[in-house]
Amino acid sequence: MKIRDIVNRDIVDLANCEQEPIHIPGSIQPHGFLLGLKQDPFIIDYCSGNCAEFTGYSHSELLGSGFGNAFGEEALALLKGYISDEKMLSSSLLKLQIKGKDFLCTVHKSGNVYILEAEPVSDDPRAASAVYDQTSQFLTYMHDTHTLKELCGLVAKGTREITGYDRVMVYRFDKDHNGEVFAESVREDLEPFLGLHYPHTDIPPQARELYMRNLLRLITDIDYTPVPIYTVDDTADKNLDLSLSILRSTSPIHVQYLHNMGVGATLTISLIYKKKLWGLIACHHYSPKNITPDVRLAAQLQGHFITSQIDVRQASEEYEESRKVAQSLEKMNSYTLGSTSALQDIANTSDILKLCNASGVSIVFNDKVYKGGLTPADNEIRQMANWLAAYSNRTTFTTDKLVDLLPEMKGHCGKASGIIYHSLDIDSDNCIIWYRPETITEVHWAGDPAKSIIKDEKGLSPRNSFSLWKEIVSCMSSPWLQPEIDTASAYANSLQRHINLLIISLEEEKYRKLSELLKQTNSELENINWISTHDLQEPLRKIQLISSRIM
């Protein structure tokens, strides 16, 4: 029987790290061992190279053997029962005794293989009841907070108390995948990271994808030596997907990044909101550190708490905002549009701005501009309406940084940094645009985001400077909230219907006047016809008389 390892030896650097297959490293961390079992009859098809340290059996002895033959029929029965009860990837861990040693195991399915990962039972003095008490106490804290930020602060504090890490951060992503330390609990002698921002390059796309699939990630010692996984060499390109693995080995790029930060061990818990990666609970320790599977699950529970509350608290905030803008929408819908001049009256009302908390609004109709509040000049609005109609295909468009698309608008950031655009006609530039001015902010980055990748004699590598770097953000408005966008859309649709009715009414009036003009014209033609007929009768009689005399 030929045996080979499946270690991924492709050279990885920052030039190709976004294509790095981090889900198939072919190796694990050394604080446990891994077995890959064929579904039936549980033949060991994959085996980590450190099995001898934990079980007394080398990988060459275990590969090709049945699980029951190697570890006993009792262990096999417990494994089958665990799988049949669908406890895999649940809070329930599989407890096995192998060679007189107790192990806590997780089991999950990867393709047609069951992956069993075993770690020796730790002598952690904290009883499971103590962890439960801490979690229960944290649950009561949740009800004492009013904002999401306060809640995240308690999550960080509670997670740090449970796990014992030096630093626990609640890390939140923005729409561009840049990260912000939203809340933090840190050892007193350490520099706080609260409020710092990190560029999206720190966590590449495939890493974010794995955070979506595997909600808990642990590195016990960043200086570990990866343990290779071996398999029977019976098929070409044989490999093992470790996306859901607890022991999965870490990308060397990520290890170097942590080295540069001075971190010795990490625990990361994913925060999923509306099926997207909202953020992470990131735990850092400045020396090697492992925690028991029970404590990990308790920490993961903190993540479940905050995930559920993100929805509740953001929904509450959005409801309050929706209630306010809905009142303005109701008032605006009560306005009637009797003529085009009424569009100026609508633009001057305060409620049209309150619809989406804008500072200005413009309505373009038949190349005429009606506006209110803080807006650009008429000719600039016309140019913008023409460009937006083409860019959005005469639909809708929203942004909080217009200069990214229209650099020529940089001189107007004080009036129109952010816009909500809605077309009012599929065949013209008629539209309504709401405006917001810039909100100048100071963003604190952990290092210059433009230097997130450095080049030296060794090639490309992660940055090693995390010193505070300040960036002044200008020409960017406060973000449009979803209730504001929805209400603006609802009113735009309502205004479009009113304008269509006005157009129909104007057309009807036009045709009515044409009809009256035609009726008057026909009457005049009848008079002309009568006069012409009357005037011709006398000459014709004379001609007739003369003709008869001649005859």
N, C-alpha and C positions, 0 to 999 in steps of 0.2 A: 504494500500500500504506500503510495507516494504522498507525502505531506508537504505543504508549502504554506507560507504566511500570505496574508492578503493586505499587507501594509501598503498604503498609497505613498509612493516615493516620488511623485511628481514635484518638481521644484516650484515652490510657491513664494511669490513676493507681491508687493503692492501693485505691480503692473498687471497681474492676472488674478488678484485675490478675489475679485467679484465672481470669477468663474471657478473658484476653489470648491471641489466636491466635499464640503465639510461633513456631510452625512455618511460618507464611506471612508473614514480615515484608516480602517483596518487595524486599529489599535485602541486600547483603553487606558484609563488611569489605574494605578496599581493598588488602590485601597480596597479592591474586591476582585472577583474573578467572573468570567463570562462563559456561558455555554450556549451553543446554538443547536437546537434539537429538531430533527425532522418530525413532522406532525405525528406520524404513526409508523413504526412502533417506538418513538422517542429515542432514535439513534443519535448520538452526539456527532454532529457534522461540523461544528465550529467549536473552537476551544481557545481560551486565552493562554498565553505562555507562562502565566504565574500560578496555574492550578496546583502545581506541586507544593507551593508555599502554604496553600490553604487546605488542600485535601490529601496531600501525600501522593497523588497520582500525577504524572507528567502529562503534557498535552498529547504526546505520542501514544501513551497508554489509553487515554480516554477516547481519542478520535476513532470512530467506527464502532464503539461499544454502545450497548444499550444503557440508558440512564439507570434502570433498575439493577442491572448487572454491576455497575460501577458503585452505586451509592445505596443499594438495598431496595427491596420491594416496598418497604414502608414509605421511604422517601418518594418513590414513584407514585404510590397511591395518593400521597398528599399533594403531589404536583398535579396529577390528573383531576383530583377533586377541586383543586384551586382553579384550574382552567375551566372545568365543567360548570362551576358555580359562577363563572364570568366575573371573577374578582380581579382580573388583570387590569392594571392601571387604575385601580381603585385605592381607597385609603387603607384597605386591608392588605397586609404584607404576608407573604408565605414564610413560615418558620420551618427550617429544616435543621436536622442534626446530622453532620457528616464527620465521620471519624472522631466522634466524641465532642465535636465543636458545634456550637450553635451559630446559625446564620439567619439573617433576615434577607429575604429575596424579593425582587420584583420580576414579573414575567410579562412580556408583551409579544405580539406577533409581528414579524417582519417578513412579508411575502408568505412563503410556505414554511417558515421556520419560527419556532418558539424561542425567544431569547430569554434566558434566565441569567440574572445578575445577582450575585450573592455577596454580602458583606458580613464580616464577623460581628456578633452582638457586642456592642460597646459597654464599658463599665461606667457610662455617664451616670453620675449620682442623682441627677434629676429624675424623679419618678414620672411616669406618664400622667399621673393625677396632677402633679405640679404644673405640667405643661397645659393640661386641660383647664386648671384654675386660672392660669395666666390668660388663656384664650377667652375664657368666660368673662374675666374682668375687662378685657379689651372690648368685648361685645357691649358691655354697659357704657364704656367711654363713647362708643359710636353715637349713642343717643344724646350725648351732651354737646355735640358739635353742630354748627349751623352751616358752615361752608365746606366745600370740597377740600380746600387747602388745610383747614383745621383737621379734618378727618385724616388726610394723608399724613399730617404731622403725627397723629396718634398711631397710625399704622407703622410709621418708621420707628417710633418709640417702642411700641409693643413688639415689633419684630426683633428689634435689637435686644430687648429683655429676654425674649424666648431663645434666640440663637446665640447671643454672646459675641456677635461680630463687633469690630471696632467702629464701623461706619455702616449705617443703613440709609439708603436714599430711595425716595420715590421719584422715578425718572420718567418724565412725560415727553412724548414726541409731538412735534408740530406737523403741519400738512406736508412739509418737505422732508420729514424724517429727521430733522435736527432735534437734539434732545435738550431738556432743561431739568435741572435738579429742583423739583417742585416742592419737596419736603425732605427733611433730613434729621437724623439723630446720630450724633457723633461723639466719640470719646473727647473729653474736655481738652486734652493737650494737642489735638489734631486740628489742622486748618479746616474750617467749614467750607463746603462746596455749594451751599444753598444759594440758588439763583443763578448758578453758572450754566452756560449753554455749551453744548458739544456738537460739532458738525456731523452731518449724516454719514460721512465717510468712516466714522468710528465704528459704526455697526452696518456692515454691508448688507445688500438685499437678501442673500441666501441665509445670513444669520438671523435676520428679522423673520424670514419664513420659518426657520427652525424654532424660533421663540413662539410662533403661532402653534406649532405642532406639539412641542415639548414644553410644558409650562414651568418646569423646574430644571435648573442647570447648576451643577456643583463642580467646583475645582478645589480640591483640598490642599494642593501644593503646586504652585506654578512651576516649581523646579523639578517636577516629577519626570521620570524616564518612562516614555510610553511603552506599554506592554503589547507586543504583537499578537494578533489573532491568527490561529492556524486552522487549516481545513484540509480535507482529503482532496487531492488534486485529481478530480474525476471529470470536470467540465472546464471549458475555456472561459476566461474572464469571470470566474466565480467570485462573488463579493457578498457583503452583508450590509444592509442599510441599517445604520445605528441612529436614525433620526430621533427615536423615542428612548434611546438608551440613557441611563443615569451615569454610567461609567465612561461614556464615549470620550475619546481623546480630543484634545483641543487644538484648534488651528495654531500653527507656530507664529502666525502674524498676531493673533490675539494674545498669545503668551508674551510676545515681545512688547506689545502695547501695555500689558499689565506690569511687566518688568519696569517699563519707563515710568509708570505711575507709582512704583514702589509697593505694589500690592502683593501679598503672599498667598491669599486664598479668597475665593469668591463664592457667593450663592446668588443666583438670579431667578426671580419669579415673574412670569409674564402676567400682564394685566390686559385682558381682552375686553374690548367694548364694541358692541355692534359688529362682531366678527372681524374686527381690526385690532392691530397691536396699538393700544392706547399708550402703554408705558411699561415700566419694569420696576419691581422692587429689587434694587441692586445692593447687595451686602458685600462689604470689603473688610478683609482682615489683613493686618500687616505682618503676619507670620503664618506658617502652615496651620490649617484648622479644618477639622472634620466634625460633622454633627451627625447624630443618629438619624435613621430614617423616620423615627417617630417625631423628632424635633423638626425635621424637614417638612413633614406633612402639616405640623402645627403652623410653621411659617407660611406654607402654601395656603393654609386656611385664611391667613391675613390677606393674601392676594384675592381670594374669593370674596372676602368681606368688602374690600375696597372696590372690586369690580361691580358688585351688586349696587353699591352706594353711588358709584359714578353715574349710573343710569338714573337712580332715584333723585339725586341732588341736581344733576344737570337738567333733568326733566322738570324739576320744581322751578329752577331758575328760568328755564325756557317757557314754562307755563305763565309765570309772572310777566315775562316780557311779551308773550303772546296776548295776554289779557289787556295790556296797555295798548299795543298796536291795533288790536281788534276794535277797540273803542274808536280809534281814529279812522279805521277802515269803514266802520258803520256810518260815521259822519260824512265821509267822503262819498260814499255810495248814495247818500241822500241828495247830493247836488245834481241838478238837472242841467243838461247842455242844450240851451235853446239856440245858440249861434256860436260861430267860431270865436267871437269876442269873449265868450264866457270862459274860454280856455285860459285867458289871462287871470280871470277871477279865481279859477281853480288853482293856478300856479301860485297865487298870492295867499292862499289859505294856509294857516299854520298846521292844520291837520295832515296835509299832504306830506309835510316833512316828518311829522310824528309817526307816520305809517312805518317808517324804517329808520327813524332817528337820524335823518339826513340833515345836512346844513343848507342844501340847495336843491332845486329841481328845475328841469326845463322840458317843455313839450314842443316838439317840432311837428308842424302840420302844414302841408302844402308850402314848404320852404320858408314858412314864417315861424319865428321862435317866440314862445311864451314862457317866461321864466320867473322864478321867485327865490329869495334867499341868496346864498353865496354861490355864484356860478361863473363860468368863463364868459367871454364876449360872444355875441350872436354868431359872428362868422366862424369862431373856433368851435362853437357848438354844432354848427352845420357841417364843418369838416369832420368832427368827431362822429356825428350821426352817420355820415356817409361811410366812414371807415368801419364803424361798428356794424352797420348793416351788412357790409361785405364779409367782415370777419365772422360774424355770428350766423350768417346766412339768414338774416332778418328773423332771428328768434330772440334769445335772451343771453345776457352775459353779465358776470359779476366779478369784480376784483377789488382788492384793497391796495394794489400797487400798479396803477395805470401806466406809469413810466416804463415798466418792464416791456410793455407792448407798444407804447407810443412815446418814445424818448423826447419828441418835440413838445410834450406836455410838461416837461420838467419845470418850466417857468410858471406853471399854474398849480403846483403842488399845494399851495396854500388854500386853493379852492376845490381842486378836483384830484385828490390822490387816489381816492376810492370811488367806484361808481357801481350802480345797478342799472343796467340797460334793458329795455323791453321794446321790441319793434311793435308798431301799431298798424302795419300794413305790409302785406307780402310783396307789393309791387312798387313801393316808394321808400323814402328815408324817414317817413313819419315815425316818431318814437317818443318815449318818455325816458328821461335819465335822471337818476338821483345822484347827488354828489356828497362826498365827505372830504374835509381838508386833511392834511398830513398830521400825524401825531408823532412828534419827534421823541424817540426813546433811546436810552442808553442800554445796550445789551452787553452783559459781562460773559465773555467766553473763557473756557479753560484752555488758554493758548490761542494763538492766532489761527482762525479757521482756514485762512488761505495757506497755512503751512501745516495742515493736518498730515501731509505726506512730505517727508524730507528726503533729499538725495545726498548721499555721501560716497566715499570710496567703496562702500559695500553695496551700493545700489539704492533702491527705494526701500524705505522703512517707515514705521509709524513715528509720529513726532515724539520727542522726548521732553518737550517743554509744555507744562500745563500752567504756566504763570498766568495771572489774570491779564486779560487783554480786552480792552473796552472798544466797542464799536457803536458809533452814533448812527441810528437808523432814521433816515428822512424820506420824504416823498412816499410815505406809507400811511394809510389811514388805519383807524381801529377796525378790526375785522367785522364783517357783516354777520350777524347771528342768523341762524336758520329761520326763526320766527319772522325776522325783519325781511328776509329774502322772500319767504312765502307770502307775507302780507303785501309786499310790493308787487309780486306776481299777480295776486288776486285783484289788486286795484288796477293794474295795467290791463288785465283782461276785461275788467268792468269798463274802464275808460275806452277801450277799443270798441266794445259793444255800443257805448254811447256815441262815439264818433261815427261808427257805421250807420247808426240810426239818424244822426245829424246829416250825414252825406245823403242818405236816402231822402230825408226831409227836404234838403236843399235841391236835390234832383227833381223831386215832386213839384216844388215851388217853381223851379225853372221850366218844367214841362207845362205847368198850369199857365204861366205867363206866356209861353210860346203858343199855347192853345188859344188864349184870349187874343193874342196878336194875330193869329191866323184867322180867327173868327171875324175880327175887325177888318182885316184885309179882304176877306171874302165878301163882306158887306159892301165895302167900297168898290170892289170889282163889279158887284151886282148893280150898284148905282151908275157906275161908268157904262155898263152894258145898256141900262135903261136909257141913259142920256144919249148914248150913241145911236141907239135904235130910233129914239124920238127925233133926233136931229136929222137923221137920214130919210125919214118918211116924206118930208115936204119936197126936197129935191127930186126924189124918185117919182112923186106924183106929177111934178112939172115935166119931167122927162117923158113920163107916160102920156101926158096930155099933148105935148109937142109931137110925139111919135104918132099918136092917133090922127092928128091934123094932117101930118105929112102923108099918112096912108090914105 
